[in-house]
Amino acid sequence: MRLPELKINNLVARLPIIQGGMAVRISTAPLAAAVANEGGIGLIAGTGMSIQELKEEIKKARSLTRGIIGVNVLFAAKQFAQLVMAAIEEKIDLVVSGAGFSRDIFGWGREAGTAIVPIVSSARLAALAERMGAAAVILEGGEAGGHLGTALSWKTVLPEVRQAVQIPVIAAGGIIDGKDVLDALQRGADGVQMGTRFAASEESGASPQLKSLYVAAGEEDLVVIDSPVGLPGRAIRNVFVNKLDEDMRESVRCSSCLKKCSKRFCILKALCNAQQGDLEHGLIFSGQQVARIKEILPVKEIFRRIIQEVELLTAKEVK
């Protein structure tokens, strides 16, 4: 079996793989462009960036690829609207948004001719998104890293979502290799989104220390925390998380990056610390299947292995 194309409005990706938009500065131009060059869809994580920084990242990505480039912006971010509009002004191919649901974004996309792809966790929300003009939906299950909209597996929710909408449905959460990709497609997904596997790639914006931790982490190291955003979030346990368990509030000046914040700790600072290699004081978001990542690879090799594994598995099924 050859992996099918992924069609989102007038965008046609040669391979049905979207790279997750991981903030802060994990998913930047080099990673997004590398994924786009392999035939997937690369995302730049706009959350935590200034308007100018996001515009520069989009321009840089465009200089590195002719493939499909999108941005991911957290709905909970205070500058959500400004970041989305900045991306649209730069002629981004698509906008992905999660951690909340924006109704306004569909009008912005419609006016500019930009594909809007919300992250959803239920059939009800997927159907609402389609009625409002979504070009596709990303169904993110409880296996994902970062902020979680449900504790249910995407495998459990996918049949209901598939029945509820006609637009493409992209499965996300715990997808690491070709076997996972094939499983999602055979269950009825039109494509997949992969985050943690690409966070541990050579082109990722993560520090060498953070990438090494992804490789070293085991299933027993994972924990779900209460994020200041107001949602649970899956992360790797470390000194920082242990302090949260002890209810020790971080004495960090609030960066006012969120519309609403519990102020238990500064999530922007914590994510920046992790990205820069300060793992003791950083929040390390990670998907449920991180233990299956055994090495840091270039994006090209990640794609090669996925394609090869899909072909081998389907050949065995034919026999």
Long-range contacts (C-beta under 8 A, 24 or more apart in sequence): 1-182, 1-310, 1-311, 1-314, 2-311, 3-181, 3-185, 3-306, 3-307, 3-310, 4-185, 4-190, 6-41, 6-168, 6-170, 6-190, 6-191, 7-168, 7-190, 8-41, 8-94, 8-115, 8-117, 8-135, 8-136, 8-168, 9-115, 9-135, 11-41, 11-68, 11-93, 11-94, 11-115, 13-39, 13-40, 13-41, 13-67, 13-68, 13-191, 14-39, 14-40, 15-39, 15-40, 15-303, 15-307, 16-170, 16-181, 16-185, 16-190, 16-191, 16-192, 17-41, 17-181, 17-191, 17-192, 17-193, 17-194, 17-303, 17-306, 18-43, 18-70, 18-96, 18-138, 18-170, 18-191, 18-192, 18-193, 18-194, 19-43, 19-193, 19-194, 19-195, 19-198, 20-72, 20-172, 20-193, 20-194, 20-195, 20-196, 20-198, 20-199, 21-45, 21-46, 21-47, 21-70, 21-71, 21-72, 21-73, 21-96, 22-72, 22-145, 22-146, 22-195, 22-198, 22-199, 22-285, 23-47, 23-48, 23-72, 23-74, 23-271, 24-48, 24-49, 24-268, 24-271, 24-272, 24-275, 25-49, 25-205, 25-272, 25-275, 26-199, 26-204, 26-205, 26-206, 26-275, 27-72, 27-198, 27-204, 27-205, 28-57, 28-205, 29-57, 29-58, 29-60, 29-61, 29-64, 30-60, 30-64, 30-203, 30-205, 31-198, 31-201, 31-203, 31-204, 31-205, 31-299, 32-61, 32-65, 32-69, 32-70, 33-60, 33-61, 33-64, 33-65, 33-67, 33-69, 34-64, 34-65, 34-201, 34-203, 34-298, 34-299, 34-300, 35-67, 35-198, 35-299, 36-61, 36-65, 36-66, 36-67, 36-68, 36-69, 37-64, 37-65, 37-67, 37-299, 38-67, 38-299, 38-300, 38-303, 39-67, 39-303, 40-67, 40-68, 40-303, 41-67, 41-68, 41-69, 41-70, 41-93, 41-94, 42-67, 42-68, 42-69, 42-70, 43-69, 43-70, 43-71, 43-72, 43-96, 44-69, 44-70, 44-71, 44-72, 45-71, 45-72, 46-71, 46-72, 46-73, 46-83, 46-84, 46-86, 46-87, 47-72, 47-73, 47-74, 47-77, 47-83, 47-257, 48-77, 48-257, 48-268, 48-271, 48-272, 49-83, 51-79, 51-82, 51-83, 51-86, 54-83, 54-86, 54-87, 55-86, 55-89, 55-90, 58-87, 58-90, 58-92, 59-90, 68-93, 68-94, 69-93, 70-94, 70-95, 70-96, 70-115, 70-117, 71-95, 71-96, 72-96, 72-97, 72-98, 73-97, 74-98, 74-99, 74-100, 74-147, 74-229, 75-99, 75-100, 75-101, 75-102, 76-100, 76-229, 76-230, 76-258, 76-259, 76-260, 77-257, 77-258, 77-259, 78-256, 78-257, 78-258, 78-259, 79-257, 80-259, 84-108, 88-112, 88-114, 94-135, 96-138, 98-138, 98-140, 98-147, 98-149, 99-147, 99-149, 99-229, 99-231, 101-125, 101-128, 101-129, 103-132, 106-132, 106-133, 106-134, 107-133, 109-133, 109-135, 117-170, 119-149, 119-172, 120-149, 120-161, 121-148, 121-149, 121-150, 121-152, 121-157, 122-149, 122-150, 122-157, 122-160, 122-161, 123-157, 123-160, 123-161, 123-163, 123-164, 123-165, 124-164, 126-161, 126-164, 126-165, 126-169, 127-164, 127-165, 129-165, 130-164, 130-165, 130-166, 130-167, 134-167, 135-167, 135-168, 136-167, 136-168, 136-169, 136-170, 136-190, 137-161, 137-165, 137-167, 137-168, 137-169, 137-170, 138-170, 138-172, 138-193, 139-169, 139-170, 139-171, 139-172, 139-189, 140-172, 140-173, 140-193, 141-171, 141-172, 141-173, 141-174, 142-173, 142-288, 143-173, 143-174, 143-287, 143-288, 143-289, 144-172, 144-173, 144-174, 144-195, 144-234, 144-287, 144-288, 145-195, 145-196, 145-233, 145-234, 145-235, 145-285, 145-286, 145-287, 145-288, 145-290, 146-195, 146-233, 146-234, 146-285, 147-227, 147-229, 147-231, 147-232, 147-233, 148-224, 148-231, 148-232, 148-233, 148-234, 149-231, 151-232, 154-184, 155-187, 158-187, 158-188, 158-189, 159-187, 159-188, 162-188, 173-287, 173-288, 174-287, 174-288, 174-289, 175-289, 176-287, 176-289, 176-292, 176-293, 177-292, 177-305, 177-306, 177-309, 178-305, 178-306, 178-307, 178-308, 178-309, 178-310, 178-312, 178-313, 179-309, 179-313, 180-289, 181-306, 181-310, 182-309, 182-310, 182-313, 182-314, 195-287, 196-286, 196-287, 196-289, 196-290, 196-293, 197-293, 197-302, 198-299, 198-302, 199-286, 200-293, 200-296, 200-297, 201-296, 201-297, 201-298, 201-299, 201-302, 202-296, 202-297, 202-298, 202-299, 203-298, 203-299, 205-275, 206-274, 206-275, 207-274, 207-275, 207-276, 207-277, 208-277, 209-277, 209-279, 210-274, 210-275, 210-277, 210-279, 210-282, 210-284, 211-296, 212-296, 213-279, 213-284, 214-286, 214-290, 214-293, 214-296, 215-293, 215-294, 215-295, 215-296, 217-286, 217-290, 217-291, 218-291, 219-288, 219-290, 219-291, 222-286, 222-288, 222-290, 225-283, 226-262, 226-264, 227-267, 228-258, 228-261, 228-262, 228-263, 228-264, 228-265, 228-266, 228-267, 229-258, 229-260, 229-261, 229-267, 230-260, 230-262, 233-283, 233-285, 234-285, 234-286, 234-287, 234-288, 235-283, 235-284, 235-285, 235-286, 236-284, 236-286, 236-290, 238-279, 238-280, 238-282, 238-284, 239-280, 239-281, 240-270, 240-273, 240-280, 240-281, 240-282, 240-283, 241-283
